[in-house]
């Protein structure tokens, strides 16, 4: 299918992108496009404006700061996967990004785009939450830092305002005892359930409207996962316990 009609914008700077987002109604940001473009083609998203940030220079850096790794808005999943810096400082992020879809998708998809998309079955939001990281959002009103614990608000919903651009994500250095595990029908599919360990912290994904922090000793407490053709709620709860045991035994 073809996408619905929209007006295309290609800003040359972050300031220009923020000005556009602040002045346009019903605009979506295009970075990697691996989530947005399918939604457009299936007409599940019908924005009036597309703001393509790919022409903005100096927005594709991975660098070390504050004892962690900062990943800017145009860094591709593959860039994180291949980064020696990420492997040294935050190997949990290196392990997680290798579970994202397939390499051909990771060549285009962006880390910040995955976070902004806020899919509850995605790996990277749960990693950011488990590590206690944050994102940096910018608009014409200024810049603000949003902790991961406040960023993911509902299914594919985040705390980003309509006029804000997610310019960077910061992942703290991962503890020595860190691991990620997930279960999916096929390699590269979204997870039926997943678990991320960062030291004594446990984050779960695929079992709630957002990634959630859980008690490692009782990870299913309070969980009410939905059921679908892929898995029943009971099976997802079973997976949570199995995957929690797995990451804490790793």
VEXKELUM-204440 format. One record per residue (C-alpha): residue number from 0; residue in one letter; x, y, z. Coordinates in Angstrom, 3 decimals. Layout:
BEGIN
<site num="NUM" residu="a" X="X" Y="Y" Z="Z"/>
...
***
This chain:
BEGIN
<site num="0" residu="x" X="0.000" Y="0.000" Z="0.000"/>
<site num="1" residu="x" X="0.995" Y="3.596" Z="-0.460"/>
<site num="2" residu="x" X="1.105" Y="6.058" Z="2.427"/>
<site num="3" residu="x" X="-1.577" Y="8.734" Z="2.781"/>
<site num="4" residu="x" X="-0.692" Y="12.209" Z="1.501"/>
<site num="5" residu="x" X="1.467" Y="14.423" Z="3.730"/>
<site num="6" residu="x" X="3.641" Y="17.511" Z="3.466"/>
<site num="7" residu="x" X="7.362" Y="16.725" Z="3.594"/>
<site num="8" residu="x" X="9.916" Y="18.868" Z="5.480"/>
<site num="9" residu="x" X="13.705" Y="18.387" Z="5.591"/>
<site num="10" residu="x" X="15.221" Y="20.702" Z="8.209"/>
<site num="11" residu="x" X="18.961" Y="21.357" Z="8.104"/>
<site num="12" residu="x" X="19.442" Y="21.880" Z="11.846"/>
<site num="13" residu="x" X="17.987" Y="20.868" Z="15.193"/>
<site num="14" residu="x" X="16.736" Y="24.424" Z="15.707"/>
<site num="15" residu="x" X="14.906" Y="24.319" Z="12.378"/>
<site num="16" residu="x" X="13.406" Y="20.926" Z="13.207"/>
<site num="17" residu="x" X="12.189" Y="22.196" Z="16.588"/>
<site num="18" residu="x" X="10.717" Y="25.301" Z="14.945"/>
<site num="19" residu="x" X="8.799" Y="23.110" Z="12.514"/>
<site num="20" residu="x" X="7.516" Y="20.819" Z="15.250"/>
<site num="21" residu="x" X="6.444" Y="23.860" Z="17.230"/>
<site num="22" residu="x" X="4.543" Y="25.428" Z="14.346"/>
<site num="23" residu="x" X="2.978" Y="22.435" Z="12.588"/>
<site num="24" residu="x" X="-0.081" Y="20.523" Z="13.680"/>
<site num="25" residu="x" X="-0.054" Y="16.745" Z="13.411"/>
<site num="26" residu="x" X="3.624" Y="16.225" Z="12.510"/>
<site num="27" residu="x" X="5.730" Y="13.058" Z="12.816"/>
<site num="28" residu="x" X="9.517" Y="12.851" Z="12.930"/>
<site num="29" residu="x" X="11.240" Y="10.565" Z="10.419"/>
<site num="30" residu="x" X="14.681" Y="9.205" Z="11.354"/>
<site num="31" residu="x" X="15.242" Y="5.538" Z="10.485"/>
<site num="32" residu="x" X="11.649" Y="5.025" Z="9.411"/>
<site num="33" residu="x" X="11.579" Y="1.322" Z="10.268"/>
<site num="34" residu="x" X="8.532" Y="1.815" Z="12.489"/>
<site num="35" residu="x" X="6.924" Y="4.912" Z="10.955"/>
<site num="36" residu="x" X="7.019" Y="3.913" Z="7.284"/>
<site num="37" residu="x" X="5.121" Y="0.610" Z="7.773"/>
<site num="38" residu="x" X="2.523" Y="2.474" Z="9.832"/>
<site num="39" residu="x" X="2.155" Y="4.974" Z="6.993"/>
<site num="40" residu="x" X="1.940" Y="2.282" Z="4.336"/>
<site num="41" residu="x" X="-0.771" Y="0.411" Z="6.244"/>
<site num="42" residu="x" X="-2.452" Y="3.769" Z="6.920"/>
<site num="43" residu="x" X="-2.348" Y="3.177" Z="10.653"/>
<site num="44" residu="x" X="-0.723" Y="6.620" Z="10.916"/>
<site num="45" residu="x" X="-1.957" Y="9.612" Z="8.913"/>
<site num="46" residu="x" X="0.143" Y="12.634" Z="9.900"/>
<site num="47" residu="x" X="-0.329" Y="15.830" Z="7.946"/>
<site num="48" residu="x" X="3.415" Y="16.551" Z="8.053"/>
<site num="49" residu="x" X="6.617" Y="14.485" Z="8.024"/>
<site num="50" residu="x" X="9.740" Y="16.126" Z="9.458"/>
<site num="51" residu="x" X="12.763" Y="14.238" Z="8.096"/>
<site num="52" residu="x" X="15.787" Y="14.864" Z="10.358"/>
<site num="53" residu="x" X="18.273" Y="12.805" Z="8.335"/>
<site num="54" residu="x" X="19.913" Y="15.864" Z="6.762"/>
<site num="55" residu="x" X="20.829" Y="17.388" Z="10.131"/>
<site num="56" residu="x" X="24.622" Y="17.219" Z="10.605"/>
<site num="57" residu="x" X="26.406" Y="16.245" Z="13.836"/>
<site num="58" residu="x" X="23.465" Y="14.289" Z="15.202"/>
<site num="59" residu="x" X="24.922" Y="10.805" Z="14.769"/>
<site num="60" residu="x" X="27.504" Y="10.562" Z="17.551"/>
<site num="61" residu="x" X="28.038" Y="7.905" Z="20.193"/>
<site num="62" residu="x" X="30.156" Y="9.307" Z="23.008"/>
<site num="63" residu="x" X="30.998" Y="8.730" Z="26.654"/>
<site num="64" residu="x" X="29.692" Y="11.085" Z="29.314"/>
<site num="65" residu="x" X="28.812" Y="10.986" Z="32.997"/>
<site num="66" residu="x" X="29.932" Y="7.388" Z="33.365"/>
<site num="67" residu="x" X="27.703" Y="6.118" Z="30.576"/>
<site num="68" residu="x" X="27.097" Y="6.216" Z="26.838"/>
<site num="69" residu="x" X="25.195" Y="8.950" Z="25.015"/>
<site num="70" residu="x" X="23.530" Y="7.998" Z="21.737"/>
<site num="71" residu="x" X="22.334" Y="10.809" Z="19.487"/>
<site num="72" residu="x" X="19.138" Y="10.834" Z="17.436"/>
<site num="73" residu="x" X="20.572" Y="9.618" Z="14.112"/>
<site num="74" residu="x" X="22.685" Y="6.767" Z="15.472"/>
<site num="75" residu="x" X="21.548" Y="3.540" Z="13.824"/>
<site num="76" residu="x" X="21.113" Y="0.296" Z="15.701"/>
<site num="77" residu="x" X="23.979" Y="-1.145" Z="13.663"/>
<site num="78" residu="x" X="26.224" Y="1.700" Z="14.798"/>
<site num="79" residu="x" X="25.616" Y="0.766" Z="18.421"/>
<site num="80" residu="x" X="26.020" Y="-2.919" Z="17.605"/>
<site num="81" residu="x" X="29.455" Y="-2.276" Z="16.067"/>
<site num="82" residu="x" X="30.629" Y="0.303" Z="18.619"/>
<site num="83" residu="x" X="33.694" Y="-0.640" Z="20.673"/>
<site num="84" residu="x" X="32.801" Y="2.137" Z="23.118"/>
<site num="85" residu="x" X="29.354" Y="0.689" Z="23.785"/>
<site num="86" residu="x" X="30.773" Y="-2.824" Z="24.109"/>
<site num="87" residu="x" X="33.261" Y="-1.574" Z="26.721"/>
<site num="88" residu="x" X="31.040" Y="0.765" Z="28.754"/>
<site num="89" residu="x" X="27.566" Y="-0.712" Z="28.342"/>
<site num="90" residu="x" X="27.733" Y="-4.310" Z="27.054"/>
<site num="91" residu="x" X="24.091" Y="-4.793" Z="28.066"/>
<site num="92" residu="x" X="23.109" Y="-2.296" Z="25.347"/>
<site num="93" residu="x" X="25.327" Y="-4.138" Z="22.851"/>
<site num="94" residu="x" X="23.604" Y="-7.415" Z="23.686"/>
<site num="95" residu="x" X="20.125" Y="-5.898" Z="23.517"/>
<site num="96" residu="x" X="20.532" Y="-4.192" Z="20.166"/>
<site num="97" residu="x" X="21.522" Y="-7.494" Z="18.556"/>
<site num="98" residu="x" X="18.041" Y="-8.775" Z="19.405"/>
<site num="99" residu="x" X="16.341" Y="-5.956" Z="17.479"/>
<site num="100" residu="x" X="14.805" Y="-7.384" Z="14.281"/>
<site num="101" residu="x" X="17.447" Y="-8.249" Z="11.657"/>
<site num="102" residu="x" X="20.673" Y="-6.563" Z="10.544"/>
<site num="103" residu="x" X="19.042" Y="-5.065" Z="7.447"/>
<site num="104" residu="x" X="16.558" Y="-3.304" Z="9.750"/>
<site num="105" residu="x" X="19.284" Y="-2.308" Z="12.202"/>
<site num="106" residu="x" X="21.199" Y="-0.638" Z="9.375"/>
<site num="107" residu="x" X="18.427" Y="1.986" Z="9.128"/>
<site num="108" residu="x" X="16.537" Y="1.972" Z="12.413"/>
<site num="109" residu="x" X="17.683" Y="4.351" Z="15.140"/>
<site num="110" residu="x" X="18.036" Y="3.827" Z="18.881"/>
<site num="111" residu="x" X="16.285" Y="7.099" Z="19.741"/>
<site num="112" residu="x" X="13.532" Y="6.321" Z="17.246"/>
<site num="113" residu="x" X="12.912" Y="3.002" Z="18.962"/>
<site num="114" residu="x" X="12.656" Y="4.759" Z="22.314"/>
<site num="115" residu="x" X="10.314" Y="7.446" Z="20.959"/>
<site num="116" residu="x" X="8.139" Y="4.782" Z="19.310"/>
<site num="117" residu="x" X="7.715" Y="3.247" Z="22.788"/>
<site num="118" residu="x" X="6.604" Y="-0.197" Z="21.688"/>
<site num="119" residu="x" X="6.042" Y="-2.186" Z="24.905"/>
<site num="120" residu="x" X="7.538" Y="-5.318" Z="23.288"/>
<site num="121" residu="x" X="10.766" Y="-3.565" Z="22.241"/>
<site num="122" residu="x" X="14.094" Y="-4.292" Z="23.894"/>
<site num="123" residu="x" X="15.705" Y="-0.853" Z="24.159"/>
<site num="124" residu="x" X="13.041" Y="0.895" Z="26.271"/>
<site num="125" residu="x" X="13.387" Y="-1.895" Z="28.850"/>
<site num="126" residu="x" X="17.175" Y="-1.596" Z="28.821"/>
<site num="127" residu="x" X="16.980" Y="2.163" Z="29.384"/>
<site num="128" residu="x" X="14.549" Y="1.573" Z="32.261"/>
<site num="129" residu="x" X="16.603" Y="-1.202" Z="33.861"/>
<site num="130" residu="x" X="19.752" Y="0.918" Z="33.765"/>
<site num="131" residu="x" X="18.019" Y="4.039" Z="35.045"/>
<site num="132" residu="x" X="18.932" Y="6.091" Z="31.978"/>
<site num="133" residu="x" X="17.257" Y="9.117" Z="30.469"/>
<site num="134" residu="x" X="16.501" Y="10.914" Z="27.228"/>
<site num="135" residu="x" X="17.096" Y="14.521" Z="26.240"/>
<site num="136" residu="x" X="14.288" Y="16.355" Z="24.445"/>
<site num="137" residu="x" X="14.601" Y="19.735" Z="22.781"/>
<site num="138" residu="x" X="12.073" Y="22.284" Z="21.571"/>
<site num="139" residu="x" X="11.886" Y="26.026" Z="20.979"/>
<site num="140" residu="x" X="11.037" Y="26.248" Z="24.693"/>
<site num="141" residu="x" X="14.396" Y="24.781" Z="25.670"/>
<site num="142" residu="x" X="15.833" Y="21.413" Z="26.626"/>
<site num="143" residu="x" X="14.736" Y="18.939" Z="29.261"/>
<site num="144" residu="x" X="15.958" Y="15.614" Z="30.583"/>
<site num="145" residu="x" X="13.315" Y="12.915" Z="31.049"/>
<site num="146" residu="x" X="14.150" Y="9.871" Z="33.209"/>
<site num="147" residu="x" X="13.251" Y="6.517" Z="31.708"/>
<site num="148" residu="x" X="10.902" Y="5.919" Z="34.637"/>
<site num="149" residu="x" X="8.791" Y="8.899" Z="33.479"/>
<site num="150" residu="x" X="9.234" Y="8.592" Z="29.727"/>
<site num="151" residu="x" X="7.102" Y="5.582" Z="28.747"/>
<site num="152" residu="x" X="3.473" Y="6.395" Z="29.521"/>
<site num="153" residu="x" X="1.295" Y="3.877" Z="27.622"/>
<site num="154" residu="x" X="1.240" Y="1.647" Z="24.561"/>
<site num="155" residu="x" X="3.366" Y="3.455" Z="21.972"/>
<site num="156" residu="x" X="3.009" Y="6.654" Z="23.981"/>
<site num="157" residu="x" X="5.769" Y="8.668" Z="25.620"/>
<site num="158" residu="x" X="6.198" Y="11.860" Z="27.593"/>
<site num="159" residu="x" X="7.511" Y="13.675" Z="24.507"/>
<site num="160" residu="x" X="5.431" Y="16.741" Z="23.716"/>
<site num="161" residu="x" X="4.251" Y="17.323" Z="20.146"/>
<site num="162" residu="x" X="6.798" Y="20.112" Z="19.675"/>
<site num="163" residu="x" X="9.764" Y="18.189" Z="21.121"/>
<site num="164" residu="x" X="12.552" Y="16.338" Z="19.334"/>
<site num="165" residu="x" X="14.319" Y="13.484" Z="21.115"/>
<site num="166" residu="x" X="17.939" Y="14.417" Z="20.444"/>
<site num="167" residu="x" X="19.819" Y="11.982" Z="22.686"/>
<site num="168" residu="x" X="19.505" Y="8.944" Z="24.940"/>
<site num="169" residu="x" X="21.893" Y="8.275" Z="27.808"/>
<site num="170" residu="x" X="22.577" Y="4.730" Z="29.008"/>
<site num="171" residu="x" X="24.540" Y="4.356" Z="32.273"/>
<site num="172" residu="x" X="27.414" Y="1.886" Z="32.332"/>
<site num="173" residu="x" X="25.947" Y="-1.571" Z="32.785"/>
<site num="174" residu="x" X="26.801" Y="-3.472" Z="35.971"/>
<site num="175" residu="x" X="28.965" Y="-6.568" Z="35.656"/>
<site num="176" residu="x" X="25.945" Y="-8.731" Z="36.431"/>
<site num="177" residu="x" X="23.726" Y="-7.783" Z="33.500"/>
<site num="178" residu="x" X="21.784" Y="-9.839" Z="30.998"/>
<site num="179" residu="x" X="18.835" Y="-9.764" Z="28.627"/>
<site num="180" residu="x" X="16.644" Y="-12.659" Z="27.521"/>
<site num="181" residu="x" X="13.484" Y="-12.843" Z="25.460"/>
<site num="182" residu="x" X="11.197" Y="-15.358" Z="23.817"/>
<site num="183" residu="x" X="9.695" Y="-14.841" Z="20.374"/>
<site num="184" residu="x" X="8.037" Y="-17.046" Z="17.776"/>
<site num="185" residu="x" X="10.823" Y="-16.473" Z="15.274"/>
<site num="186" residu="x" X="14.210" Y="-14.802" Z="15.405"/>
<site num="187" residu="x" X="13.765" Y="-11.093" Z="14.847"/>
<site num="188" residu="x" X="10.088" Y="-10.997" Z="15.834"/>
<site num="189" residu="x" X="8.858" Y="-8.839" Z="18.668"/>
<site num="190" residu="x" X="9.154" Y="-10.588" Z="22.000"/>
<site num="191" residu="x" X="6.255" Y="-12.443" Z="23.566"/>
<site num="192" residu="x" X="7.996" Y="-11.545" Z="26.826"/>
<site num="193" residu="x" X="11.424" Y="-10.353" Z="27.828"/>
<site num="194" residu="x" X="13.549" Y="-9.663" Z="30.885"/>
<site num="195" residu="x" X="16.501" Y="-7.324" Z="31.451"/>
<site num="196" residu="x" X="18.793" Y="-7.581" Z="34.449"/>
<site num="197" residu="x" X="21.024" Y="-4.673" Z="35.451"/>
<site num="198" residu="x" X="22.629" Y="-5.619" Z="38.747"/>
<site num="199" residu="x" X="19.781" Y="-6.101" Z="41.205"/>
<site num="200" residu="x" X="17.237" Y="-4.330" Z="38.972"/>
<site num="201" residu="x" X="14.812" Y="-6.199" Z="36.722"/>
<site num="202" residu="x" X="12.837" Y="-4.705" Z="33.846"/>
<site num="203" residu="x" X="10.243" Y="-6.659" Z="31.876"/>
<site num="204" residu="x" X="8.936" Y="-6.025" Z="28.371"/>
<site num="205" residu="x" X="6.149" Y="-7.421" Z="26.239"/>
<site num="206" residu="x" X="3.886" Y="-8.035" Z="29.239"/>
<site num="207" residu="x" X="2.408" Y="-4.612" Z="30.038"/>
<site num="208" residu="x" X="1.504" Y="-1.354" Z="28.230"/>
<site num="209" residu="x" X="5.027" Y="-0.111" Z="28.975"/>
<site num="210" residu="x" X="8.289" Y="-1.690" Z="30.129"/>
<site num="211" residu="x" X="8.046" Y="-2.205" Z="33.887"/>
<site num="212" residu="x" X="10.380" Y="-2.627" Z="36.818"/>
<site num="213" residu="x" X="9.666" Y="-5.791" Z="38.778"/>
<site num="214" residu="x" X="10.762" Y="-7.571" Z="41.942"/>
<site num="215" residu="x" X="13.294" Y="-10.247" Z="40.917"/>
<site num="216" residu="x" X="12.037" Y="-12.475" Z="43.736"/>
<site num="217" residu="x" X="8.421" Y="-12.221" Z="42.584"/>
<site num="218" residu="x" X="8.483" Y="-10.902" Z="39.003"/>
<site num="219" residu="x" X="4.880" Y="-11.768" Z="38.125"/>
<site num="220" residu="x" X="3.376" Y="-9.900" Z="41.074"/>
<site num="221" residu="x" X="0.790" Y="-7.390" Z="39.873"/>
<site num="222" residu="x" X="1.297" Y="-8.266" Z="36.210"/>
<site num="223" residu="x" X="-1.796" Y="-8.600" Z="34.033"/>
<site num="224" residu="x" X="-0.463" Y="-9.249" Z="30.527"/>
<site num="225" residu="x" X="-2.852" Y="-9.313" Z="27.618"/>
<site num="226" residu="x" X="-3.483" Y="-12.365" Z="25.490"/>
<site num="227" residu="x" X="-3.499" Y="-12.635" Z="21.702"/>
<site num="228" residu="x" X="-3.052" Y="-15.201" Z="18.945"/>
<site num="229" residu="x" X="0.643" Y="-15.435" Z="19.832"/>
<site num="230" residu="x" X="0.385" Y="-16.143" Z="23.549"/>
<site num="231" residu="x" X="-2.155" Y="-16.335" Z="26.360"/>
<site num="232" residu="x" X="-1.780" Y="-14.222" Z="29.522"/>
<site num="233" residu="x" X="-0.909" Y="-17.376" Z="31.470"/>
<site num="234" residu="x" X="1.830" Y="-18.310" Z="29.034"/>
<site num="235" residu="x" X="3.317" Y="-14.808" Z="29.216"/>
<site num="236" residu="x" X="3.385" Y="-15.018" Z="33.016"/>
<site num="237" residu="x" X="5.140" Y="-18.367" Z="32.730"/>
<site num="238" residu="x" X="7.699" Y="-16.815" Z="30.357"/>
<site num="239" residu="x" X="8.334" Y="-13.948" Z="32.790"/>
<site num="240" residu="x" X="9.352" Y="-16.385" Z="35.516"/>
<site num="241" residu="x" X="11.484" Y="-18.487" Z="33.179"/>
<site num="242" residu="x" X="13.255" Y="-15.474" Z="31.661"/>
<site num="243" residu="x" X="13.822" Y="-13.878" Z="35.068"/>
<site num="244" residu="x" X="15.446" Y="-17.071" Z="36.297"/>
<site num="245" residu="x" X="17.552" Y="-17.117" Z="33.156"/>
<site num="246" residu="x" X="18.917" Y="-13.580" Z="33.422"/>
<site num="247" residu="x" X="19.695" Y="-13.949" Z="37.126"/>
<site num="248" residu="x" X="21.495" Y="-17.205" Z="36.470"/>
<site num="249" residu="x" X="23.533" Y="-15.719" Z="33.604"/>
***
